[in-house]
Amino acid sequence: MQINVTRWLSLVTRDAVASATASVGTTGPDGTVQHLSEHRLAAPGLLRWSYTVRDADGEVHRRCDGRHLVQVSGDGEQLSSPVPEEDSRDDPRYFYSWPAVVDAWLVELLRPVDLLSRVVVSAVTEPDATGLVHIDASPLGNEPSPYNGFALPDRRRLRIVLDPERGCLVAVTVSRVDRPPLTCRLTEFG
């Protein structure tokens, strides 16, 4: 497999996303899929973005307009905090960017380097007929506890589907001990 590394690196570390939608679901022993949540992100820039999560508990909205980070919970309660000035030393502006606020697993789908640097890859296939690459991996096991991405060190196995042309992961299935497999799938990306 040959790729243009410079182009690919710019994709897998992207800082803007026109629109992306992802779904999370589990697969039962009989093959039935239970839809758990839907996640929508629009991020024209690092500090200009909106993110909505819809699940059984309702909807939560987060957004940043470059000046304020706002979170609106399902009951309408709104929290807002100002984005620090560029020369602030207290609160780095990064912590108001979409890669810092949005669920880490979704960031990993859109910026694969954020996941691939945290796993041990055990198998990689050649691109299939649709151009997708399938990867088997497991977490390195040294992630800090607040991290909520795919690389949690809980003896899980990862089945990753990479779209090298778009520079994103289109699906990650997490096989966990004593739990049904969890699949996070990118359903829209533009």
C-alpha positions as CSV (number, residue, x, y, z in Angstrom):
1,M,0.0,0.0,0.0
2,Q,1.4,3.4,-1.0
3,I,0.2,6.7,0.4
4,N,1.3,10.3,0.1
5,V,2.5,10.7,3.7
6,T,2.4,14.5,3.8
7,R,-1.2,14.6,2.6
8,W,-2.2,11.8,4.9
9,L,-0.6,13.4,8.0
10,S,-2.5,16.7,7.2
11,L,-5.8,14.7,7.2
12,V,-5.2,12.5,10.3
13,T,-4.3,15.6,12.4
14,R,-7.1,17.9,10.9
15,D,-8.2,20.8,13.0
16,A,-11.5,21.5,11.2
17,V,-14.5,19.4,10.3
18,A,-17.3,20.7,8.1
19,S,-19.7,18.1,9.5
20,A,-19.6,14.7,11.0
21,T,-22.1,12.3,12.5
22,A,-21.3,9.2,14.5
23,S,-23.4,6.5,16.1
24,V,-22.7,4.2,19.0
25,G,-24.3,0.8,19.4
26,T,-23.9,-2.7,20.8
27,T,-24.3,-6.0,19.1
28,G,-26.1,-8.8,20.9
29,P,-25.2,-12.5,20.7
30,D,-28.0,-12.9,18.1
31,G,-26.5,-10.1,15.9
32,T,-29.1,-7.5,16.8
33,V,-27.8,-4.0,17.1
34,Q,-29.0,-1.7,19.8
35,H,-28.5,2.0,19.0
36,L,-27.2,3.9,22.1
37,S,-26.4,7.4,21.0
38,E,-25.8,9.8,18.1
39,H,-23.1,12.5,18.0
40,R,-23.0,15.5,15.6
41,L,-20.1,17.8,15.2
42,A,-19.5,20.8,13.0
43,A,-16.1,22.4,13.4
44,P,-15.0,25.0,10.9
45,G,-12.0,25.8,13.1
46,L,-10.4,24.8,16.4
47,L,-12.3,27.4,18.4
48,R,-15.4,27.6,16.3
49,W,-17.5,24.5,16.6
50,S,-20.8,22.9,17.8
51,Y,-21.4,19.4,19.2
52,T,-24.6,17.6,20.0
53,V,-25.0,14.3,21.8
54,R,-28.4,12.6,21.7
55,D,-29.0,9.4,23.8
56,A,-31.6,7.8,26.1
57,D,-31.1,10.7,28.6
58,G,-31.9,13.4,26.1
59,E,-29.6,15.9,24.3
60,V,-26.6,17.9,25.4
61,H,-25.2,20.7,23.2
62,R,-21.8,22.2,23.4
63,R,-20.5,25.0,21.3
64,C,-17.7,27.5,21.0
65,D,-17.9,30.7,19.0
66,G,-14.2,31.7,19.6
67,R,-15.2,33.9,22.5
68,H,-17.3,31.6,24.8
69,L,-17.6,27.9,25.4
70,V,-21.3,27.1,26.1
71,Q,-22.9,23.8,27.3
72,V,-26.6,23.4,27.3
73,S,-27.9,20.3,29.1
74,G,-31.2,18.4,28.3
75,D,-33.1,20.4,30.9
76,G,-32.0,23.7,29.4
77,E,-29.4,24.6,32.0
78,Q,-26.7,26.6,30.4
79,L,-23.1,27.0,31.5
80,S,-20.7,29.4,29.8
81,S,-17.1,30.3,30.2
82,P,-15.0,32.8,28.2
83,V,-12.2,31.6,26.0
84,P,-8.9,33.0,27.4
85,E,-7.1,35.7,25.6
86,E,-4.3,34.5,23.3
87,D,-1.7,35.7,25.8
88,S,-3.3,34.0,28.8
89,R,-1.1,31.8,30.9
90,D,-3.8,30.4,33.2
91,D,-6.2,28.6,30.9
92,P,-4.6,27.5,27.6
93,R,-6.9,28.2,24.7
94,Y,-6.5,24.5,23.6
95,F,-8.9,23.4,26.3
96,Y,-11.7,25.2,24.6
97,S,-11.0,23.6,21.2
98,W,-13.1,20.8,19.8
99,P,-10.4,18.1,20.1
100,A,-10.2,18.9,23.8
101,V,-14.0,19.1,24.6
102,V,-15.7,16.6,22.2
103,D,-15.8,12.9,23.3
104,A,-12.3,11.6,22.8
105,W,-13.4,8.5,20.8
106,L,-15.1,10.8,18.2
107,V,-11.9,12.9,18.0
108,E,-10.0,9.6,17.4
109,L,-12.3,8.7,14.5
110,L,-11.7,12.1,12.8
111,R,-8.0,12.4,13.8
112,P,-6.8,8.8,13.7
113,V,-3.3,9.7,14.8
114,D,-4.8,10.4,18.3
115,L,-5.7,6.8,18.5
116,L,-3.0,5.0,16.5
117,S,-0.4,6.5,18.8
118,R,-2.0,4.8,21.8
119,V,-2.4,1.2,20.5
120,V,-0.3,-1.8,19.6
121,V,-1.3,-3.0,16.1
122,S,-1.4,-6.8,15.7
123,A,-2.7,-7.0,12.1
124,V,-3.3,-4.8,9.1
125,T,-5.0,-5.8,5.9
126,E,-4.4,-4.5,2.4
127,P,-7.1,-2.1,1.3
128,D,-10.3,-4.0,0.4
129,A,-12.4,-3.4,-2.7
130,T,-13.8,-0.2,-1.2
131,G,-10.3,1.1,-0.3
132,L,-10.8,0.5,3.5
133,V,-8.0,-0.9,5.7
134,H,-8.9,-3.2,8.6
135,I,-6.6,-3.1,11.7
136,D,-6.6,-5.3,14.8
137,A,-5.1,-3.5,17.8
138,S,-5.1,-3.4,21.6
139,P,-4.4,-0.4,24.0
140,L,-0.9,0.3,25.2
141,G,-2.3,0.4,28.7
142,N,-0.9,3.6,30.0
143,E,-3.7,6.1,29.5
144,P,-4.7,8.4,32.4
145,S,-8.0,7.6,34.0
146,P,-10.1,10.6,32.7
147,Y,-9.4,9.6,29.1
148,N,-12.6,8.3,27.4
149,G,-11.3,7.2,24.1
150,F,-10.9,3.7,22.6
151,A,-7.5,3.0,24.2
152,L,-8.6,2.3,27.8
153,P,-6.4,-0.4,29.3
154,D,-9.2,-2.8,30.3
155,R,-8.1,-5.8,28.3
156,R,-10.2,-4.7,25.3
157,R,-9.5,-5.6,21.7
158,L,-10.0,-3.1,18.9
159,R,-11.1,-3.8,15.3
160,I,-10.5,-0.6,13.4
161,V,-11.6,0.4,9.9
162,L,-9.5,3.1,8.4
163,D,-10.4,5.1,5.3
164,P,-6.9,6.3,4.2
165,E,-8.3,8.5,1.4
166,R,-10.4,10.6,3.7
167,G,-7.9,10.2,6.6
168,C,-10.5,9.0,9.2
169,L,-11.6,5.9,11.0
170,V,-15.1,4.9,9.7
171,A,-15.7,2.3,12.5
172,V,-14.1,1.0,15.6
173,T,-15.5,-2.1,17.4
174,V,-14.4,-2.6,20.9
175,S,-14.5,-6.1,22.3
176,R,-14.6,-6.0,26.1
177,V,-14.5,-8.8,28.7
178,D,-18.0,-9.8,29.9
179,R,-19.8,-7.1,27.8
180,P,-21.3,-7.0,24.3
181,P,-19.1,-5.5,21.6
182,L,-19.5,-1.7,21.3
183,T,-19.3,-0.2,17.8
184,C,-18.7,3.5,17.1
185,R,-19.4,4.3,13.4
186,L,-18.9,7.4,11.4
187,T,-22.2,7.7,9.5
188,E,-21.5,11.1,7.8
189,F,-18.4,13.0,7.1
190,G,-18.0,16.0,5.0
